[in-house]
Amino acid sequence: MSGFRATGRPARIAVVGAGIAGLSCARALVELGVRVRVFERESCPGGRVATRRIEALCFDHGVQYFTTQDLRFEAVVHQWHADGIVAPWRGRTMVLAGRGQGEQVAAAPRFVGVPTMEAVAVYLARGLDLRLGNAVAQLRRQAAGWTLHDDSGAALDEAGFDRVVLAMPSASALPLLADLSTLAERVATVAWDPCWAAMLSLSRPSGIDFDAAFVSDDPILGWIARESSKPSRAPLRGAAESWVLHAHPTWSRAYLNMEEADASRWMQRAFAARRGGPLSPSARGPTHGGRPDVSRAWFLDGSLVTDELPFSGRPAIKSPYR
Ligand SMILES: Cc1cc2nc3c(=O)[nH]c(=O)nc-3n(C[C@H](O)[C@H](O)[C@H](O)COP(=O)(O)OP(=O)(O)OC[C@H]3O[C@@H](n4cnc5c(N)ncnc54)[C@H](O)[C@@H]3O)c2cc1C
């Protein structure tokens, strides 16, 4: 694709969504000489590549790690590693499945952002024309191109764009596709799993002898990871360990509307049971509602569950992060 239109002026493209997909897309377009503006509704880039700060503690509550399964991506990650943006995570990872319990030896190195996952998004965002806090509520097609509007109908950019890239979960994209019925119909078929994530900090070691686990024999938990086993995580003030817990999609779906504090309590209890006993009474975490012993839960939009995307020529997505 040339970055220039027949008129000779560089093409203008709007990318909506500054998650890992939108940022990578924007960088690739800029390298082709295209003028790109990225619109992001949140106050920081990254989307589900997220780091949450609670009382000076940092938790990567979304993406846990990534692997490279493509030579082109391997080269990119090699560069990130050289630039100090990512490091391999050698945490001992288990599969917990009823009586069957075993270590899962990774086929390829598992990388994490350092000092937090967010570093990857910040690195990808550098130098881009990024408009944070700009939620796009509507796309309008004009003779000269596309304009983007907020929920009051105000244009987010008067000049307009030749093309618009929607780099966001399909549920968020759907309202923007109101005038594009064929595309909207296809986007509506993409299925997602919701995910409750809980962040827990302990003042005493848990005694758990592994760092992470895929859990398939628990009604609540689906993944647990000792956040503090990841590289370059700063020592946590007054805390021995911190953990991120992800709930199973079925549980997350069943309790979609649960209060955060309740989801957090249920997940913490399930974690304590998994550990084989209650957490230390002095277990403390980011406080929630004044309680000293409760972790914080967060709800994430979800993971793609559709095996084959309904767009021809696209790769199949399977088990996104195993
Ligand atoms: C709990 C959980 C754990 C996961 N763990 C892993 C893992 O360990 N390894 C792995 O490889 N993958 C993992 N995934 C999958 C991974 O998170 C996604 O594949 C990837 O982050 C998706 O990136 P994205 O840019 O497509 O979307 P997103 O990260 O969702 O980014 C979309 C962006 O668009 C913005 N946006 C949405 N609507 C609008 C709007 N109207 N206007 C402006 N901005 C908008 C959002 O704020 C967001 O920043 C996990 C997913 C979940 C939910």
The ligand as a Gaussian input file, in Angstrom:
#p B3LYP/6-31G(d) Opt

LIG

0 1
 C       -8.139000     -11.599000      31.048000
 C       -7.389000     -11.662000      29.759000
 C       -6.120000     -12.212000      29.747000
 C       -5.403000     -12.315000      28.566000
 N       -4.145000     -12.825000      28.622000
 C       -3.422000     -12.889000      27.517000
 C       -2.072000     -13.366000      27.579000
 O       -1.576000     -13.762000      28.630000
 N       -1.357000     -13.406000      26.428000
 C       -1.901000     -12.988000      25.229000
 O       -1.187000     -13.024000      24.231000
 N       -3.173000     -12.528000      25.144000
 C       -3.935000     -12.479000      26.254000
 N       -5.202000     -12.009000      26.186000
 C       -5.708000     -11.554000      24.883000
 C       -5.157000     -10.131000      24.604000
 O       -5.507000      -9.295000      25.677000
 C       -5.741000      -9.549000      23.360000
 O       -5.585000     -10.423000      22.270000
 C       -5.081000      -8.217000      22.967000
 O       -4.694000      -7.448000      24.090000
 C       -6.094000      -7.479000      22.147000
 O       -5.547000      -6.247000      21.740000
 P       -6.418000      -5.273000      20.861000
 O       -5.575000      -4.089000      20.569000
 O       -7.004000      -6.023000      19.720000
 O       -7.691000      -4.898000      21.761000
 P       -7.753000      -4.108000      23.141000
 O       -6.569000      -4.371000      23.973000
 O       -9.096000      -4.411000      23.706000
 O       -7.699000      -2.591000      22.677000
 C       -8.819000      -1.926000      22.172000
 C       -8.696000      -0.464000      22.557000
 O       -9.777000       0.232000      21.944000
 C      -10.253000       1.199000      22.862000
 N      -11.611000       1.513000      22.457000
 C      -12.681000       0.679000      22.459000
 N      -13.758000       1.318000      21.997000
 C      -13.362000       2.580000      21.693000
 C      -14.033000       3.714000      21.150000
 N      -15.332000       3.687000      20.853000
 N      -13.310000       4.855000      20.947000
 C      -11.986000       4.908000      21.252000
 N      -11.307000       3.868000      21.776000
 C      -11.996000       2.716000      21.974000
 C      -10.154000       0.492000      24.208000
 O      -10.157000       1.419000      25.282000
 C       -8.818000      -0.226000      24.058000
 O       -7.728000       0.552000      24.516000
 C       -5.955000     -11.883000      27.347000
 C       -7.237000     -11.309000      27.351000
 C       -7.940000     -11.192000      28.545000
 C       -9.293000     -10.556000      28.548000

